Amino acid sequence: MKNLANRHFSHPASRRACCGLAFLRADKEWAKGLRGLLASRTELDYIVDMNPFGQLFFNAMNSPCVTAAVNTQAEAEGNCLCVMSETPSTFGELNTQQRRERVVQTARNVLEKLTKKKNAKVLFASGARVSRQALRDTADDRWDLSGGAGREEFLENWFTAAELLEMRQG
C-alpha cells in the first residue's frame, strides 16, 4: 500500500519525503481511536477521501481514505489539506486504468490548488485546508473534511425545522 500512495499520491508541494499511510473512513465509529491518534500524535499532511473509488483501486474496500502523516508524538499546529470525492459522471467511456489515472490526477490537482487557496474544486473532487486543531477537536465524533463549507450560522430567533413541522392543534 505504501508504494501505491507514493506512486499515485505523492504531492510535489509536500515537504515530506516519506509519508506514513493509514486507511480510514472519516465518518465511521470504529475509526474514532485512529482519528484521535492521528490528530494528536502526528502531523497530518493530507487526507484524500476516496469513498466512491474503493472498488476501482482496491477491489475490496468500499470507502477508503488515504491519509499521509509524519509521526511527531506531539500535537502539530497548522493545516491539513483535505480532498473529498464524489462519484463522477464522466467515466462511462474510460477503461479501468484510465479511470484510476483520472482520479489520481484530479486529487493531485486539488492538492496543488490547496497550496495557494483555502478551498478548491476540480471535476468531481473538492478540497479545503482544515486546521489540525479542528481535527483534534472532532476526533471523537466525525471529521469535517470540508473545512466548514456549507455550515450555516442562524439567528437565535429563527424557527427550527422541528418547530416548523411540529403538529399543532388549532
HUTABEL-V685659 format. One record per backbone hydrogen bond with DSSP energy under -1.0 kcal/mol. NH is the residue of the N-H (numbers start at 1). CO is the residue of the C=O. Records with the same first field share a line. If there is no record, write none. Layout:
# HUTABEL-V685659
NH: CO + CO
This chain:
# HUTABEL-V685659
5: 1
6: 2
7: 3
8: 4
9: 5
14: 11
20: 69
28: 25
31: 28
32: 29
35: 31
36: 32
37: 33
38: 34
39: 35
40: 36
41: 37
43: 70
45: 68
46: 68
47: 81
48: 66
49: 83
50: 64
53: 50
57: 53
58: 54
59: 55
66: 48
67: 22
68: 46
70: 43
72: 41
73: 41
80: 130
81: 45
82: 128
83: 47
84: 126
86: 124
94: 91
99: 95
100: 96
101: 97
102: 98
103: 99
104: 100
105: 101
106: 102
107: 103
108: 104
109: 105
110: 106
111: 107
112: 108
113: 109
114: 110
116: 113
117: 113
120: 127
122: 125
125: 122
126: 84
127: 120
128: 82
129: 118
130: 80
132: 78
135: 131
136: 132
137: 133
138: 134
139: 136
141: 138
143: 26
145: 143
151: 148
158: 155
164: 160
165: 161
